[in-house]
């Protein structure tokens, strides 16, 4: 079984860690952000009240796998935000940092694993333990439950169109012309309980939510039918 829900919001910001002076966002939530979203909904404790660097919920995410679809890519905008200048407060008490935001995005999240029984009633009733958000605390998320679906196995003989982003795996082939192009991002995939990055993943996605990536050979990636959608799963955490 796989649990499916949509999530939207007025804005989102998934900061690329290597950006400094100006904060630049990934175009959609990386797997680490999805893990945080799931943990907030079901109420997994992070331990950050004792130590800001703690992310204890990662221990409970083991064995869970996700897939992610982009239903609406949103529009990109840049705004300046005022922060306290903690380095030189006497020189200038505030500092302005430019942030890149995604406005009015919409994503579809597919989840499989032991977290499903905890996640389903929370989504059905709209009763989240912690406030879900899209990357940053002031980008409040609005999850909407779609349903639970059996996974249907697929044979890829002449190729198949994928409704989700695709984690790049060995032996995979994409028909770029039939897909109308393809973009690639390297994203954080999993962290440890101290928020240290343990693994990254390369992800392919379509330039437009209206176009699908045409997968010719799936290689090591797990492709399945979930409801009406054909998705590519990320590996288990």
C-alpha positions, 0 to 999 in steps of 0.5 A: 500500500502507498498513502498519497496526499497533496500539499500546497501553500501560499509560498515555499522556500527550500534553501540550498545549503551552499547559498550564503549572502542570498538564499536560493531555493530548490524548485521543490522539496528535497527528500529531507524536507519531506521527512520533516513534513511527515514528522511534523504531521505525526508528531515525531520529536526532534529534540531541538528544544534541548539542542537546536542541531538535534533531529531525532526523528530521523531514527523513526524514518528508517524503512520509509520511502517516498515519491514526489510529484509536482502538480504546480511549480508556482512562480519564483520571486525574491524578497528582502527579509530583516534579521537581527545582526547577531555578529555586529549588533552595535554596528548595525542592529539589523541586516537584510538578506534576499530570499528566493521564494516559490509562490503558490506551489502544489506537490503530491507526496507518496509514502510507504512504510511503517509510518502509514498507520500514524500518518493516515488518521492525521491526514484524514482528520486534518489534526497535525501534531506540529504545524506543517510548513514548506521549508521555512516556518513562515511558509505554512503548508496545507496538506490534503489527504487523497487516499491509500492505493495498492502498488501495481507492478509495471513492465517497461518495454517501450517506455513509460511516462512518469508522474513524479520526479525521478531519482537518478539510478544506474542503468536508467535512460530518459527520452529527453526529446519525448519529455520536452526536456529535463532538469537535474538537481543534486539534493540532500537525501538523508541526514543523521540525528545531529542534522549532518548530511549523510547522503545526497541524490540526483533528481530529474524533473520535467521543466513543466508540470504539464509534461511528463518524463519519458522513461525508457529503461528504469535500471535500479529505480523502483517504478510502480503504478499508484492509483492513476499515477505512475511514480518513481520511488526514492530508495528507503531511508 
